[in-house]
Amino acid sequence: MPEFQKILIANRGEIAIRIMRAANEMGKKTVAVFAEEDKLGLHRFKADEAYRIGEGLGPVQAYLSIEEIIRDAKASGGD
């Protein structure tokens, strides 16, 4: 099985930053998803790529939008 090169992190805040730090130490690229309310969140800017999710939804529902997260994982080429 080939080793992954890019990971989509479907989380925000401190957890997302910790995952990004570990991925960076491993030489892996990161992709963040963010709700409108998190457009200025640190995890959005620390990631190599970022995609907005949950348009018209609140922040909790946005991060539970599985179809959008999968779509963005595929669009970004995430493993």
C-alpha positions in Angstrom: 0.0 0.0 0.0 1.5 3.4 -1.0 2.1 6.0 1.7 -0.2 8.9 1.8 1.1 12.4 0.8 -1.8 14.7 1.5 -4.4 14.6 4.4 -7.7 16.5 4.7 -8.3 17.6 8.2 -12.0 17.8 8.9 -11.6 19.6 12.2 -10.8 23.1 13.4 -9.0 24.8 16.2 -6.3 23.3 18.3 -6.9 19.7 17.2 -6.5 20.7 13.5 -3.3 22.6 14.3 -1.8 19.7 16.1 -2.6 17.4 13.2 -1.1 19.9 10.8 2.1 20.1 12.9 2.5 16.3 12.9 1.8 16.1 9.2 4.4 18.8 8.5 7.0 17.0 10.5 6.3 13.9 8.4 6.6 16.0 5.2 3.0 15.6 4.3 0.7 18.3 2.7 -2.5 19.3 4.5 -5.9 20.4 3.5 -8.3 22.3 5.8 -12.1 22.7 5.6 -13.7 25.7 7.2 -17.1 27.1 7.9 -17.9 30.8 7.2 -17.5 31.6 10.9 -13.9 30.2 10.8 -12.8 32.1 7.7 -10.1 33.8 9.8 -9.3 30.7 11.8 -5.6 29.8 12.2 -6.2 26.2 10.8 -7.3 27.7 7.5 -4.1 29.6 7.0 -1.7 26.9 8.4 -2.9 24.3 5.9 -1.4 24.1 2.4 -4.9 24.3 1.0 -8.3 25.3 2.4 -11.9 24.8 1.2 -15.0 26.5 2.6 -17.9 24.2 3.5 -21.4 24.5 4.8 -22.6 27.6 3.0 -25.8 28.8 4.7 -25.3 26.4 7.6 -24.1 27.1 11.1 -20.6 26.1 12.1 -21.6 22.8 13.8 -23.7 21.7 10.8 -21.0 22.8 8.3 -18.4 20.4 9.9 -21.0 17.6 9.7 -21.5 18.1 6.0 -20.0 14.8 5.0 -20.8 15.1 1.3 -18.9 18.4 1.0 -16.0 17.1 3.0 -15.7 14.1 0.7 -16.1 16.3 -2.3 -13.3 18.6 -1.1 -11.0 15.6 -0.3 -11.4 14.3 -3.8 -11.0 17.8 -5.4 -7.8 18.4 -3.4 -6.3 15.1 -4.3 -6.2 14.1 -0.6 -5.3 10.5 0.2 
